[in-house]
Amino acid sequence: MKVCFAPADVPLVRRIQTAVVLQWVFSFLALAPCCIVLFFFLLFTRFWLISVLYATWWYIDWDTPSRGGRKVPFLCRIRVWEYMRDYFPIKLVKTADLDPTKNYVLGFHPHGILVAGAFTNFCTEATGFRQLFPGLKSNLLMLPLWFRAPFFRDYIMSAGLVPSDKDSASYLLRRKEGGNAVVIAVGGAPEALDAHPGEHIVHLANKKGFIKLAIEHGADLVPIYSFGENELFDQVQNPRGTWLRYIQERLQRIMGVSLPLFHARGVFQYSFGLMPYRKPINTVVGRPIPVEKNEKPTAEELDVFHQRYMDELIHLFEEHKGNYGVPEDTHLEFQ
């Protein structure tokens, strides 16, 4: 394989963009286990008191992730995230106003490999979420597993991430003053296994938990489609029925996280590595679907709102796909 190296005269700003995205990829792929190792390593050094004090704090602070987390607005606004935005680049597209006196459940599609669009748009201010939707505060849901990692839990909470369980989402949606937007990557980890360039596979056909959550709290539903999310990495072909897909799905059920075999480019060369390609991401926020509160929704009511949500997502995709290079004969595929 011929290796294509980056030119020596790459502008400094592009080098900074690459460095920022590199630390973000490292954070998602390796920081959690590194934090766990560091926590136990310190116990056997003269700095053991750090781990002991942190363990005490961790015990006192155990419920914070499920009670809104601890978002730090200053860290979400620092310029470093603008470099990440410009690396791809990433743009947040508004199609309708969202009333800041209401709460919302935002369904993010597709998951992609590392959910770059969701993180940049809803965990940072780089793309102007607060300016586009004044009065709203966004919280992205993440697998509860990651909130059990010492040190790492505080890092992800500072960006507004909260566990992807019912209690955490309900805590935010119960606030009567409104202004909370809970962002859910509906397809979750299994959808990452279908994140291939040029494909638009959405795991939604049997996903009704987020619909029920919205109805129970009277939170309007908002579909989101992130064009370009699946273009950031190449993934080893893993069609259903192959031994690779069987192993991946089996591990996902056991571990809770999926293990897509992906690759893209490197830091100093463009031929291989785990750095995402510089491909544009356009995250389009759809129109809100009004939801009346019902603490005990019926199966029929769930079906009605689920179909309404799917129809709105299809409309959003079809209306905007031509603006972002998706062929006219390409349509969403539901799993």
SULBELKA-V883207 format. One record per pair of residues at least 24 apart in sequence whose ideal C-beta (glycine too) atoms are under 8 Angstrom apart, sorted by the first residue. I is the first residue (numbers start at 1). J is the second residue. Records with the same first field share a line. If there is no record, write none. Layout:
BEGIN
I = J, J
END
This chain:
BEGIN
1 = 271, 272
2 = 271
3 = 269, 271, 272
4 = 269, 270, 271
5 = 268, 269, 270
6 = 267, 268, 269, 270
13 = 83, 86
16 = 83
17 = 83, 84, 86, 87
18 = 87, 267, 275
20 = 80, 81, 83, 84, 87
21 = 83, 84, 87, 275, 276
22 = 267, 275
24 = 84, 119
25 = 114, 274, 275, 276
27 = 155
28 = 114
29 = 274
31 = 152, 155
32 = 146, 149, 152
33 = 149
35 = 149, 150, 151, 152, 155
36 = 149, 150, 152
38 = 151
39 = 150, 151
51 = 150
54 = 150, 151
55 = 150
58 = 150, 153
64 = 157
65 = 144, 147, 153, 157, 162, 163, 168
66 = 162, 163, 165, 167, 168, 171
67 = 168, 171
68 = 139, 162, 171, 172
69 = 139, 157, 160, 161, 162
70 = 154, 157, 158
71 = 137, 139, 157, 158, 159, 160
72 = 158, 159
73 = 125
75 = 158, 159
76 = 123, 124, 125, 159, 160
77 = 124, 125
81 = 120, 124, 125, 126
82 = 126
84 = 120, 124, 126
85 = 120, 124, 126, 127
87 = 278
88 = 116, 228, 232, 276, 278, 279, 280, 281
89 = 280, 281
90 = 116, 117, 120, 121, 126, 127, 280, 281, 282, 283
91 = 127, 280, 281, 282, 283
92 = 121, 127, 128, 129, 132, 283, 285
93 = 282, 283, 284, 285, 320
94 = 132, 133, 285
95 = 284, 285, 286, 287, 316
96 = 285, 286, 287, 288
97 = 133
98 = 133, 136, 181, 220, 222, 288
99 = 178, 288
100 = 133, 134, 135, 136, 178, 179
101 = 135, 177, 178, 179
102 = 178, 179, 219, 220, 288
103 = 172, 173, 175, 178, 179, 180, 181, 182, 217, 218, 219, 220
104 = 136, 180, 181, 182, 219, 220, 221, 222, 288
105 = 169, 173, 182, 184, 210, 213, 214, 219, 220, 221, 222
106 = 138, 181, 182, 183, 184, 222, 224, 285
107 = 184, 186, 210, 221, 222, 223, 224, 309, 313
108 = 183, 184, 185, 186, 224, 226
109 = 185, 186, 187, 202, 204, 223, 224, 225, 226, 313
110 = 187, 191, 194, 195, 200, 201, 202, 225, 226, 229, 230
111 = 185, 187, 188, 189, 191, 192, 195, 203, 229
112 = 192, 195, 226, 229, 230, 232
113 = 192, 195, 232, 233, 235, 260, 262, 276
114 = 232, 233, 276
115 = 140, 185, 229
116 = 229, 232, 276, 281
117 = 226, 228, 229, 281, 283
118 = 183, 185, 226, 283
119 = 159
120 = 281
121 = 283
122 = 160, 181, 183
123 = 159, 160, 161
124 = 159
127 = 283
132 = 285
133 = 181, 285
135 = 179
136 = 179, 180, 181
137 = 179, 180, 181
138 = 181, 183
139 = 172, 180, 181, 182, 183
140 = 183, 185
141 = 168, 169, 182, 183, 184, 185
143 = 189, 256, 257
145 = 256, 257
164 = 188
166 = 209, 213
169 = 213
170 = 213, 216, 217
173 = 213, 214, 217, 219
174 = 217
181 = 222
182 = 219
183 = 224
184 = 210
186 = 210
189 = 252, 256, 257, 258
190 = 249, 252, 258
191 = 335
192 = 258, 260
193 = 235, 238, 245, 248, 249, 252, 258, 260
194 = 335
195 = 229, 230, 233, 235, 260, 262
196 = 230, 234, 235, 237
197 = 230, 231, 233, 234
198 = 230, 231
199 = 230, 333
200 = 230, 317, 326, 330, 331, 332, 333
201 = 333, 334, 335
202 = 313, 332, 333, 334, 335
203 = 334, 335
204 = 310, 313, 334, 335
205 = 334, 335
207 = 306
208 = 302, 303, 306
211 = 302, 305, 306, 309
212 = 297, 302
214 = 291, 305
215 = 291, 292, 293, 294, 297, 301, 302, 305
216 = 293, 294, 295, 296, 297
217 = 293
218 = 291, 292, 293, 294
219 = 291
220 = 288, 289, 290, 291
221 = 288, 289, 291, 305, 309, 312
222 = 285, 286, 287, 288, 289
223 = 286, 289, 309, 312, 313, 316
224 = 283, 284, 285, 286
225 = 283, 284, 286, 313, 316, 317, 320
226 = 281, 282, 283, 284
227 = 281, 282, 283, 284, 320, 321, 324, 325, 326
228 = 279, 280, 281, 282, 324
229 = 281
231 = 277, 279
232 = 264, 276, 277, 279, 281
233 = 262, 263, 264, 276, 277
234 = 262, 263, 264
235 = 260, 261, 262, 263
236 = 260, 261, 262
280 = 324
282 = 320, 323, 324
284 = 316, 320
286 = 312, 313, 315, 316
287 = 312, 316
310 = 334
END
